[in-house]
Amino acid sequence: MTARHRHFLDATGLVCPLPVLRARKVLQHMPEGAMLCITVTDDKAPRDFEDFCRDGGHKLESVTPVMDGIEIVILCGPKPPEEKEIAR
Protein backbone atom coordinates (compact mmCIF):
# COMPACT_ATOMS: atom_id res chain seq x y z
CA MET A 1 0.00 0.00 0.00
CA THR A 2 1.44 3.36 -0.96
CA ALA A 3 1.60 6.42 1.27
CA ARG A 4 -1.15 8.09 -0.75
CA HIS A 5 -3.58 5.47 0.55
CA ARG A 6 -2.67 6.10 4.18
CA HIS A 7 -4.55 8.81 6.03
CA PHE A 8 -4.10 10.13 9.56
CA LEU A 9 -6.64 11.48 12.02
CA ASP A 10 -5.68 13.09 15.32
CA ALA A 11 -8.62 12.59 17.68
CA THR A 12 -6.65 13.16 20.88
CA GLY A 13 -8.63 14.96 23.55
CA LEU A 14 -11.96 13.97 22.01
CA VAL A 15 -14.45 11.80 23.87
CA CYS A 16 -16.50 9.17 22.07
CA PRO A 17 -18.54 9.27 19.96
CA LEU A 18 -16.59 12.18 18.41
CA PRO A 19 -13.53 10.14 17.28
CA VAL A 20 -15.83 7.62 15.56
CA LEU A 21 -17.90 10.35 13.92
CA ARG A 22 -14.79 12.09 12.59
CA ALA A 23 -13.36 8.80 11.34
CA ARG A 24 -16.62 7.97 9.58
CA LYS A 25 -16.52 11.31 7.77
CA VAL A 26 -12.93 10.70 6.62
CA LEU A 27 -13.63 7.10 5.57
CA GLN A 28 -16.50 8.24 3.33
CA HIS A 29 -13.93 9.92 1.07
CA MET A 30 -11.35 7.12 1.08
CA PRO A 31 -11.05 4.30 -1.45
CA GLU A 32 -11.68 0.72 -0.40
CA GLY A 33 -8.55 -0.81 1.13
CA ALA A 34 -7.04 2.53 2.17
CA MET A 35 -5.65 2.77 5.69
CA LEU A 36 -6.80 5.26 8.32
CA CYS A 37 -4.50 5.70 11.34
CA ILE A 38 -6.30 7.37 14.25
CA THR A 39 -4.71 8.58 17.47
CA VAL A 40 -7.11 8.76 20.42
CA THR A 41 -6.86 9.36 24.16
CA ASP A 42 -10.32 8.09 25.14
CA ASP A 43 -9.95 4.63 26.71
CA LYS A 44 -13.41 3.67 25.43
CA ALA A 45 -12.50 4.37 21.80
CA PRO A 46 -11.14 0.90 20.92
CA ARG A 47 -14.46 -0.74 21.80
CA ASP A 48 -16.41 1.95 19.94
CA PHE A 49 -14.24 1.49 16.84
CA GLU A 50 -14.62 -2.28 17.06
CA ASP A 51 -18.41 -1.87 16.91
CA PHE A 52 -18.15 0.80 14.21
CA CYS A 53 -15.98 -1.38 11.96
CA ARG A 54 -18.16 -4.45 12.41
CA ASP A 55 -21.33 -2.51 11.61
CA GLY A 56 -19.80 -0.46 8.79
CA GLY A 57 -17.93 -3.16 6.90
CA HIS A 58 -14.46 -1.84 7.71
CA LYS A 59 -11.57 -3.87 9.13
CA LEU A 60 -10.09 -2.98 12.50
CA GLU A 61 -6.47 -3.76 11.68
CA SER A 62 -4.84 -2.91 15.01
CA VAL A 63 -5.17 -1.17 18.36
CA THR A 64 -1.81 -0.19 19.83
CA PRO A 65 -0.94 1.77 22.98
CA VAL A 66 1.43 4.62 22.09
CA MET A 67 3.14 7.29 24.16
CA ASP A 68 0.43 9.90 23.60
CA GLY A 69 -2.64 7.62 23.66
CA ILE A 70 -3.87 4.76 21.51
CA GLU A 71 -3.31 4.24 17.79
CA ILE A 72 -6.20 2.61 15.94
CA VAL A 73 -5.69 1.44 12.36
CA ILE A 74 -8.70 0.80 10.14
CA LEU A 75 -8.80 -0.52 6.58
CA CYS A 76 -11.59 1.12 4.63
CA GLY A 77 -14.27 -1.32 3.55
CA PRO A 78 -16.49 -1.22 0.46
CA LYS A 79 -18.90 1.66 0.17
CA PRO A 80 -22.64 1.01 0.41
CA PRO A 81 -24.33 1.90 -2.92
CA GLU A 82 -25.63 5.26 -1.65
CA GLU A 83 -22.14 6.31 -0.45
CA LYS A 84 -20.33 5.39 -3.67
CA GLU A 85 -21.67 8.52 -5.34
CA ILE A 86 -20.47 10.69 -2.42
CA ALA A 87 -16.96 9.22 -2.51
CA ARG A 88 -16.36 10.11 -6.17
N, CA, C and O atoms as a MOPAC input file, in Angstrom:
PM7 MOZYME 1SCF
protein

 N      0.84800 1    -1.17600 1     0.00000 1
 C      0.00000 1     0.00000 1     0.00000 1
 C      0.89000 1     1.23500 1     0.00000 1
 O      1.82800 1     1.32000 1     0.79300 1
 N      0.61800 1     2.16500 1    -0.85300 1
 C      1.43800 1     3.35500 1    -0.95700 1
 C      1.01000 1     4.39200 1     0.06400 1
 O     -0.07700 1     4.30800 1     0.63700 1
 N      1.88000 1     5.37500 1     0.28600 1
 C      1.59500 1     6.41900 1     1.26900 1
 C      0.34800 1     7.21600 1     0.90500 1
 O     -0.31900 1     7.75600 1     1.78800 1
 N      0.02700 1     7.29600 1    -0.37900 1
 C     -1.15000 1     8.08800 1    -0.75400 1
 C     -2.44700 1     7.42900 1    -0.30500 1
 O     -3.49500 1     8.07600 1    -0.29400 1
 N     -2.39500 1     6.16800 1     0.06200 1
 C     -3.57700 1     5.46800 1     0.54700 1
 C     -3.57400 1     5.33600 1     2.06700 1
 O     -4.32600 1     4.54000 1     2.62900 1
 N     -2.73100 1     6.11200 1     2.72200 1
 C     -2.66800 1     6.10000 1     4.18000 1
 C     -3.06000 1     7.49500 1     4.66500 1
 O     -2.46500 1     8.49500 1     4.26300 1
 N     -4.04800 1     7.54500 1     5.51300 1
 C     -4.55100 1     8.81200 1     6.02600 1
 C     -4.41500 1     8.81000 1     7.54400 1
 O     -4.42100 1     7.75500 1     8.17700 1
 N     -4.29200 1    10.00500 1     8.11900 1
 C     -4.10200 1    10.13300 1     9.56000 1
 C     -5.17000 1    11.04700 1    10.13800 1
 O     -5.54800 1    12.05000 1     9.53300 1
 N     -5.64400 1    10.68400 1    11.31300 1
 C     -6.64200 1    11.47700 1    12.02200 1
 C     -6.20800 1    11.60800 1    13.47300 1
 O     -6.04400 1    10.60800 1    14.17200 1
 N     -6.02400 1    12.83900 1    13.92200 1
 C     -5.67600 1    13.09400 1    15.31800 1
 C     -6.96600 1    13.38900 1    16.07400 1
 O     -7.55400 1    14.46000 1    15.92600 1
 N     -7.39700 1    12.42800 1    16.88500 1
 C     -8.61900 1    12.58800 1    17.67600 1
 C     -8.27800 1    12.65100 1    19.16300 1
 O     -9.11200 1    12.33500 1    20.01100 1
 N     -7.04400 1    13.06000 1    19.47500 1
 C     -6.65300 1    13.16500 1    20.88100 1
 C     -7.46500 1    14.26400 1    21.55000 1
 O     -7.73700 1    15.31000 1    20.96000 1
 N     -7.84200 1    14.00400 1    22.78400 1
 C     -8.62700 1    14.95800 1    23.54600 1
 C    -10.12500 1    14.87600 1    23.29700 1
 O    -10.90400 1    15.50600 1    24.01200 1
 N    -10.53400 1    14.11600 1    22.30500 1
 C    -11.96000 1    13.97000 1    22.00600 1
 C    -12.52900 1    12.76000 1    22.73200 1
 O    -11.85800 1    11.73900 1    22.88300 1
 N    -13.76300 1    12.88600 1    23.17400 1
 C    -14.45200 1    11.80300 1    23.87000 1
 C    -15.45700 1    11.18200 1    22.90600 1
 O    -16.12600 1    11.88700 1    22.15000 1
 N    -15.55500 1     9.86700 1    22.94000 1
 C    -16.50200 1     9.16700 1    22.07300 1
 C    -17.91800 1     9.64800 1    22.36000 1
 O    -18.30300 1     9.84600 1    23.51200 1
 N    -18.67200 1     9.82900 1    21.30300 1
 C    -18.53800 1     9.26700 1    19.96100 1
 C    -17.78100 1    10.14300 1    18.95900 1
 O    -17.71400 1     9.78600 1    17.78300 1
 N    -17.20900 1    11.27800 1    19.38000 1
 C    -16.59100 1    12.18500 1    18.41200 1
 C    -15.47400 1    11.55100 1    17.57700 1
 O    -15.44500 1    11.78800 1    16.37000 1
 N    -14.55200 1    10.75900 1    18.14300 1
 C    -13.53400 1    10.14000 1    17.27900 1
 C    -14.14800 1     9.25000 1    16.19400 1
 O    -13.68500 1     9.25500 1    15.05300 1
 N    -15.16900 1     8.50000 1    16.54100 1
 C    -15.82700 1     7.62200 1    15.56400 1
 C    -16.53400 1     8.45600 1    14.49300 1
 O    -16.46200 1     8.12900 1    13.30800 1
 N    -17.20100 1     9.50700 1    14.89000 1
 C    -17.90100 1    10.35400 1    13.92300 1
 C    -16.92700 1    11.01400 1    12.95700 1
 O    -17.20000 1    11.10500 1    11.76000 1
 N    -15.79800 1    11.47100 1    13.47100 1
 C    -14.78900 1    12.08900 1    12.59400 1
 C    -14.17900 1    11.05600 1    11.65500 1
 O    -13.94800 1    11.33500 1    10.47800 1
 N    -13.92100 1     9.86300 1    12.18300 1
 C    -13.36000 1     8.79700 1    11.34500 1
 C    -14.34700 1     8.41500 1    10.24300 1
 O    -13.95000 1     8.20800 1     9.09600 1
 N    -15.61100 1     8.32300 1    10.58500 1
 C    -16.62400 1     7.96900 1     9.58200 1
 C    -16.63200 1     8.98600 1     8.44500 1
 O    -16.73000 1     8.61700 1     7.27500 1
 N    -16.52900 1    10.25300 1     8.79100 1
 C    -16.52200 1    11.30700 1     7.77300 1
 C    -15.30700 1    11.17200 1     6.85000 1
 O    -15.42900 1    11.33400 1     5.63600 1
 N    -14.14100 1    10.87400 1     7.42400 1
 C    -12.92500 1    10.69900 1     6.62000 1
 C    -13.04400 1     9.45600 1     5.74200 1
 O    -12.70200 1     9.49400 1     4.56000 1
 N    -13.52500 1     8.35800 1     6.31400 1
 C    -13.63200 1     7.09700 1     5.57300 1
 C    -14.57400 1     7.19800 1     4.37200 1
 O    -14.39500 1     6.48200 1     3.38700 1
 N    -15.56500 1     8.07100 1     4.44300 1
 C    -16.50200 1     8.24300 1     3.32700 1
 C    -15.79600 1     8.70100 1     2.05900 1
 O    -16.28000 1     8.46000 1     0.95400 1
 N    -14.65500 1     9.35900 1     2.21500 1
 C    -13.93400 1     9.91500 1     1.06900 1
 C    -12.68500 1     9.11600 1     0.71500 1
 O    -11.87900 1     9.55200 1    -0.10600 1
 N    -12.52400 1     7.95900 1     1.32500 1
 C    -11.34900 1     7.12300 1     1.08500 1
 C    -11.71600 1     5.93100 1     0.20700 1
 O    -12.83600 1     5.42600 1     0.27900 1
 N    -10.77400 1     5.47900 1    -0.62200 1
 C    -11.04700 1     4.29800 1    -1.44800 1
 C    -11.00200 1     3.02200 1    -0.61100 1
 O    -10.34900 1     2.97100 1     0.43100 1
 N    -11.69200 1     2.01600 1    -1.07400 1
 C    -11.67800 1     0.72100 1    -0.40100 1
 C    -10.23900 1     0.21500 1    -0.28400 1
 O     -9.47000 1     0.27700 1    -1.24400 1
 N     -9.88900 1    -0.27800 1     0.88900 1
 C     -8.55200 1    -0.80700 1     1.13400 1
 C     -7.57000 1     0.20800 1     1.66500 1
 O     -6.48200 1    -0.16300 1     2.10500 1
 N     -7.92600 1     1.49700 1     1.63600 1
 C     -7.03900 1     2.52600 1     2.17300 1
 C     -6.97400 1     2.40800 1     3.69100 1
 O     -7.88800 1     1.88300 1     4.32600 1
 N     -5.88800 1     2.90000 1     4.25600 1
 C     -5.64800 1     2.77400 1     5.69200 1
 C     -5.86000 1     4.11500 1     6.39000 1
 O     -5.36000 1     5.14700 1     5.94500 1
 N     -6.60600 1     4.08000 1     7.48400 1
 C     -6.80000 1     5.25600 1     8.32100 1
 C     -6.17000 1     4.98400 1     9.67500 1
 O     -6.55800 1     4.04700 1    10.37300 1
 N     -5.18400 1     5.81700 1    10.04700 1
 C     -4.50300 1     5.70400 1    11.34200 1
 C     -5.04000 1     6.81100 1    12.23800 1
 O     -4.91000 1     7.99400 1    11.92300 1
 N     -5.63900 1     6.42400 1    13.34400 1
 C     -6.29700 1     7.36600 1    14.24700 1
 C     -5.58500 1     7.33300 1    15.58900 1
 O     -5.33000 1     6.25800 1    16.13200 1
 N     -5.26300 1     8.50200 1    16.12600 1
 C     -4.70700 1     8.58400 1    17.46900 1
 C     -5.79500 1     9.12300 1    18.38700 1
 O     -6.36900 1    10.18000 1    18.12900 1
 N     -6.07500 1     8.38400 1    19.46400 1
 C     -7.11400 1     8.76300 1    20.42300 1
 C     -6.54000 1     8.73400 1    21.83500 1
 O     -5.50800 1     8.11200 1    22.08900 1
 N     -7.22200 1     9.41500 1    22.74300 1
 C     -6.85700 1     9.35600 1    24.15800 1
 C     -7.99400 1     8.80100 1    25.00700 1
 O     -7.80100 1     8.52600 1    26.19200 1
 N     -9.16100 1     8.63400 1    24.42400 1
 C    -10.31700 1     8.09300 1    25.14200 1
 C    -10.17500 1     6.57500 1    25.25500 1
 O    -10.11800 1     5.87800 1    24.24200 1
 N    -10.11900 1     6.06900 1    26.48300 1
 C     -9.94800 1     4.63000 1    26.71400 1
 C    -11.10000 1     3.78800 1    26.16500 1
 O    -10.93600 1     2.58900 1    25.93800 1
 N    -12.25900 1     4.40400 1    25.95200 1
 C    -13.41300 1     3.67000 1    25.42600 1
 C    -13.40000 1     3.58000 1    23.90000 1
 O    -14.18900 1     2.83400 1    23.31900 1
 N    -12.52900 1     4.31600 1    23.25800 1
 C    -12.50300 1     4.37300 1    21.79500 1
 C    -12.26000 1     3.02100 1    21.12700 1
 O    -12.93100 1     2.72800 1    20.13700 1
 N    -11.34200 1     2.18100 1    21.60700 1
 C    -11.14000 1     0.89900 1    20.91800 1
 C    -12.41800 1     0.07400 1    20.79600 1
 O    -12.68200 1    -0.50500 1    19.74200 1
 N    -13.19600 1     0.01600 1    21.84100 1
 C    -14.45900 1    -0.74100 1    21.80200 1
 C    -15.44600 1    -0.09400 1    20.82500 1
 O    -16.13000 1    -0.78200 1    20.06700 1
 N    -15.50700 1     1.23900 1    20.85700 1
 C    -16.40500 1     1.94800 1    19.94100 1
 C    -16.00000 1     1.72000 1    18.48700 1
 O    -16.86100 1     1.54200 1    17.62500 1
 N    -14.69800 1     1.72600 1    18.21000 1
 C    -14.23600 1     1.49400 1    16.84500 1
 C    -14.44100 1     0.04600 1    16.42300 1
 O    -14.68900 1    -0.22900 1    15.24900 1
 N    -14.34200 1    -0.87400 1    17.36400 1
 C    -14.61900 1    -2.28100 1    17.05700 1
 C    -16.06000 1    -2.43100 1    16.57000 1
 O    -16.31600 1    -3.07900 1    15.55500 1
 N    -16.99400 1    -1.82900 1    17.30000 1
 C    -18.40800 1    -1.86800 1    16.90700 1
 C    -18.63100 1    -1.15500 1    15.57300 1
 O    -19.34500 1    -1.65100 1    14.70200 1
 N    -18.01100 1     0.01100 1    15.43100 1
 C    -18.15400 1     0.79800 1    14.20800 1
 C    -17.68300 1     0.01100 1    12.98400 1
 O    -18.36300 1    -0.01500 1    11.95900 1
 N    -16.53000 1    -0.62100 1    13.09500 1
 C    -15.98300 1    -1.38100 1    11.96000 1
 C    -16.85400 1    -2.58700 1    11.62500 1
 O    -17.11300 1    -2.86800 1    10.45400 1
 N    -17.29700 1    -3.28700 1    12.63900 1
 C    -18.15900 1    -4.45400 1    12.41000 1
 C    -19.44800 1    -4.03000 1    11.70300 1
 O    -19.87200 1    -4.66600 1    10.73900 1
 N    -20.05900 1    -2.96600 1    12.18300 1
 C    -21.33300 1    -2.51400 1    11.61400 1
 C    -21.16900 1    -1.84100 1    10.25300 1
 O    -22.08100 1    -1.87700 1     9.42700 1
 N    -20.00000 1    -1.22300 1    10.01700 1
 C    -19.80000 1    -0.45700 1     8.79300 1
 C    -19.05100 1    -1.17000 1     7.68700 1
 O    -18.86000 1    -0.61000 1     6.60800 1
 N    -18.62100 1    -2.40600 1     7.94200 1
 C    -17.93100 1    -3.16400 1     6.90400 1
 C    -16.46000 1    -2.83100 1     6.74100 1
 O    -15.84900 1    -3.17900 1     5.73100 1
 N    -15.88800 1    -2.15600 1     7.73300 1
 C    -14.46400 1    -1.83600 1     7.70600 1
 C    -13.70800 1    -2.89400 1     8.50800 1
 O    -14.32000 1    -3.69300 1     9.21800 1
 N    -12.37600 1    -2.90000 1     8.39200 1
 C    -11.57300 1    -3.86700 1     9.13400 1
 C    -10.73300 1    -3.13800 1    10.17200 1
 O     -9.93700 1    -2.25900 1     9.84000 1
 N    -10.92100 1    -3.51500 1    11.43500 1
 C    -10.08800 1    -2.98000 1    12.50500 1
 C     -8.77500 1    -3.74700 1    12.46300 1
 O     -8.69400 1    -4.88800 1    12.91700 1
 N     -7.76000 1    -3.11500 1    11.91900 1
 C     -6.47300 1    -3.76200 1    11.68000 1
 C     -5.66100 1    -3.90500 1    12.96500 1
 O     -5.08100 1    -4.96000 1    13.22400 1
 N     -5.62100 1    -2.83200 1    13.77500 1
 C     -4.84400 1    -2.91200 1    15.01500 1
 C     -5.26000 1    -1.82700 1    15.99300 1
 O     -5.78100 1    -0.77700 1    15.61800 1
 N     -5.00900 1    -2.12400 1    17.26600 1
 C     -5.17500 1    -1.17100 1    18.36300 1
 C     -3.88800 1    -1.26800 1    19.17100 1
 O     -3.58800 1    -2.31600 1    19.74300 1
 N     -3.12400 1    -0.16900 1    19.21700 1
 C     -1.80800 1    -0.19400 1    19.83500 1
 C     -1.63600 1     0.96600 1    20.80200 1
 O     -1.82500 1     2.12000 1    20.41700 1
 N     -1.27500 1     0.68000 1    22.06600 1
 C     -0.94400 1     1.77500 1    22.97700 1
 C      0.31800 1     2.49200 1    22.47600 1
 O      1.30200 1     1.85000 1    22.10700 1
 N      0.27500 1     3.80300 1    22.46800 1
 C      1.43100 1     4.61900 1    22.09500 1
 C      1.65500 1     5.65400 1    23.18200 1
 O      0.83000 1     5.80900 1    24.08300 1
 N      2.77300 1     6.36300 1    23.09700 1
 C      3.14300 1     7.29300 1    24.15700 1
 C      2.05300 1     8.32400 1    24.44900 1
 O      1.80200 1     8.64900 1    25.60900 1
 N      1.41000 1     8.83500 1    23.41000 1
 C      0.42600 1     9.90100 1    23.60300 1
 C     -1.01900 1     9.42400 1    23.51000 1
 O     -1.91500 1    10.23300 1    23.26800 1
 N     -1.26400 1     8.12700 1    23.69600 1
 C     -2.63800 1     7.61900 1    23.66300 1
 C     -2.72700 1     6.22300 1    23.09000 1
 O     -1.99200 1     5.32100 1    23.49400 1
 N     -3.62700 1     6.05400 1    22.15200 1
 C     -3.87000 1     4.76300 1    21.50800 1
 C     -3.92500 1     5.00300 1    20.00400 1
 O     -4.58300 1     5.93400 1    19.54200 1
 N     -3.23200 1     4.16000 1    19.24400 1
 C     -3.31400 1     4.24400 1    17.78600 1
 C     -4.24000 1     3.14200 1    17.29000 1
 O     -4.05300 1     1.96600 1    17.60400 1
 N     -5.22700 1     3.53500 1    16.52200 1
 C     -6.19500 1     2.60700 1    15.94400 1
 C     -6.03500 1     2.66500 1    14.43000 1
 O     -6.06400 1     3.74100 1    13.83400 1
 N     -5.86600 1     1.50400 1    13.81600 1
 C     -5.69100 1     1.43900 1    12.36500 1
 C     -6.88500 1     0.69900 1    11.76700 1
 O     -7.21500 1    -0.41600 1    12.17000 1
 N     -7.51500 1     1.34600 1    10.80400 1
 C     -8.69600 1     0.80200 1    10.13600 1
 C     -8.42500 1     0.71400 1     8.63900 1
 O     -7.87000 1     1.63900 1     8.04500 1
 N     -8.81800 1    -0.40000 1     8.03500 1
 C     -8.79800 1    -0.52200 1     6.57900 1
 C    -10.20600 1    -0.23200 1     6.07600 1
 O    -11.17700 1    -0.84100 1     6.52400 1
 N    -10.30100 1     0.69200 1     5.15400 1
 C    -11.59200 1     1.12200 1     4.62700 1
 C    -12.26600 1    -0.01300 1     3.85900 1
 O    -11.66800 1    -0.62900 1     2.97700 1
 N    -13.49900 1    -0.27100 1     4.20800 1
 C    -14.27200 1    -1.31700 1     3.54800 1
 C    -14.98400 1    -0.78500 1     2.31800 1
 O    -14.84900 1     0.38900 1     1.97500 1
 N    -15.74300 1    -1.65000 1     1.65300 1
 C    -16.48700 1    -1.21800 1     0.46500 1
 C    -17.58100 1    -0.22700 1     0.84700 1
 O    -18.14200 1    -0.28200 1     1.94100 1
 N    -17.86100 1     0.65800 1    -0.06300 1
 C    -18.89800 1     1.66000 1     0.17100 1
 C    -20.27200 1     1.06500 1    -0.11000 1
 O    -20.44500 1     0.33400 1    -1.08500 1
 N    -21.25900 1     1.37700 1     0.74900 1
 C    -22.63900 1     1.01300 1     0.41300 1
 C    -23.03000 1     1.76800 1    -0.86000 1
 O    -22.46300 1     2.82600 1    -1.13300 1
 N    -23.97300 1     1.26100 1    -1.63900 1
 C    -24.32900 1     1.89900 1    -2.91700 1
 C    -24.61100 1     3.39500 1    -2.80900 1
 O    -24.20100 1     4.15400 1    -3.68800 1
 N    -25.29500 1     3.83700 1    -1.76400 1
 C    -25.62700 1     5.25700 1    -1.64900 1
 C    -24.40700 1     6.10600 1    -1.34200 1
 O    -24.42200 1     7.30200 1    -1.63600 1
 N    -23.34500 1     5.54200 1    -0.75900 1
 C    -22.14200 1     6.30700 1    -0.44700 1
 C    -21.16100 1     6.33100 1    -1.60600 1
 O    -20.28100 1     7.19200 1    -1.63300 1
 N    -21.27600 1     5.42900 1    -2.55400 1
 C    -20.33000 1     5.38900 1    -3.66900 1
 C    -20.38400 1     6.67900 1    -4.47100 1
 O    -19.35500 1     7.13900 1    -4.96700 1
 N    -21.54600 1     7.26300 1    -4.60400 1
 C    -21.66700 1     8.52100 1    -5.33700 1
 C    -20.99400 1     9.65500 1    -4.57600 1
 O    -20.39300 1    10.53400 1    -5.19200 1
 N    -21.08400 1     9.65200 1    -3.24300 1
 C    -20.47200 1    10.68900 1    -2.42300 1
 C    -18.95600 1    10.61800 1    -2.52400 1
 O    -18.29000 1    11.65100 1    -2.58100 1
 N    -18.40800 1     9.41500 1    -2.54800 1
 C    -16.96200 1     9.22200 1    -2.51500 1
 C    -16.27200 1     9.62000 1    -3.81900 1
 O    -15.05200 1     9.78300 1    -3.82900 1
 N    -16.98400 1     9.77700 1    -4.87600 1
 C    -16.36100 1    10.11500 1    -6.17100 1
 C    -15.94100 1    11.52500 1    -6.26900 1
 O    -15.40600 1    11.94000 1    -7.29700 1

